[in-house]
């Protein structure tokens, strides 16, 4: 049991800033080092939390007194920071998506497994009040089909608009919904995807599609569909689960069963948990049992989204790597 968890941050952007604030509020946790390629960002965050600023993550890993590291960088930047941290025995919190290729993700996972360090990936929606009650309701039932959506707007960040840097909306942003689909419905065996760009074709330098539709084949034999868009059309996010004689609908509010009374529905909301608090507590105690998304589990979500990208590119069904 550690009396104090000393935490370093690789990346000091907006996403990391939220994690820093929450970590700083946890008793027994202290931010000791912050790294960012932009010196002003690293220095500002370090000054705020009484940490040491770095612009080279290798120096941070070599010099800072740490128990754990947050890697909160754009998708294209994930790779050797995680491997080097794991080799130094540091527990890892990695932001999604965990990589842009499965090959790199598998190398990182191998380093984590060999080092025996704890890992947690930023799929915070798994800790929402209704997520586990829905999972428990679906368990053991004959799930027929899942239908889900995420409609949003184009993110202005330049790298986000480039397929080679972000992987596209499905890989970078709608990965949260795909991860929940896996968490609820089980592993995806194969996908067939079609993409289009109907609205943002005139955006300079854009290479991502703005419409993505994915057909899913689950290991259970169920089928599914997921659509995501960054065209700005209204629609929000939502999930429908079709079971024998009934449908469960969830849009972030209390789940609704149709027809009412078709089955006992005990989906009282649980208290929301902070993913940062869960991770820090795991590092402090050495018990990772409350972490709901390990690196390996997150790699399986990445697998589905990358398979969809390949399917859309080659216009054919693609089996997932982990389908075996």
Secondary structure, DSSP 8 states (H G I E B T S, - for coil): --S-EEEEEE--SHHHHHHHHHHHTSTTEEEEEEE-SSHHHHHHHHHHHT-EEES-HHHHHHHS--SEEEE---GGG-SHHHHHHHHTT-EEEE-SS--SSHHHHHHHHHHHHHHT--EEE--GGGGSTTHHHHHHHHTTS-EEEEEEEEE------GGGG-HHHH--HHHHTTHHHHHHHHHHH--EEEEEEEEE-SS-TTSTT--S-SEEEEEEEETTS-EEEEEEE-S--S--EEEEEEETTEEEEESSSS-EEESTTSS-----------HHHHHHHHHHHS--TT-S--HHHHHHHHHHHHHHHHHHHHTS-EE-GGG-
